[in-house]
Amino acid sequence: MGYSSKTTRKMLKELARDYDKYQTRLFTNLVSQTPIDTGQAQRGWKNVTKMSNVIGTGKTKVVIRNDVPYIERLDGNPGWSGQAPKGIVKPVLARVRKP
């Protein structure tokens, strides 16, 4: 990155820790709010890389993903699952963003 100021480096390190904590909360909530039938959709959530490894790089990377073929139906079709009638991602993001 090439940041010369010690204060700037410390600040970026703290921000990186905050992003990683946010990612952990987000991931945990995604897993816990995913409907359970066989458990496959819950097990499908993967942390691909830490957010702190992406922030400030200028690169776009996936940090959390779920490759289960029907995850989009669970998330994007309200009412498709009685366990998650409003989907998964939007409600989780709203919950995790609250202080």
C-alpha positions, 0 to 999 in steps of 0.5 A: 500500500505504501502509507508512510505515516505511522498514524495512518497505518495504525488507523488502517489496521484498526479499520481492517479489524472492524471490517473483519468483525463485521464480516464475522457477524454477517457470516454468522447471521447468514448461516443462522438465518438460512432455512434448514431442511437438509442443512445443505443451504446452511453448510453452503456459506463460505468465507472466501477471504477476509474483508481486510484483505480486500479493502483498499486494494481497488480490487473486487473480490467475493468475501462470502459466498454460497454455491448451493444451487437453490440459494437464490430461490431461498433468498430471492423469492419471498414466501418460497421458504416459510422459515425465511419468508422475507429472504435471507441476505436483506434481513441479515444485512439490516440486522447486522448494520444496526449498532 
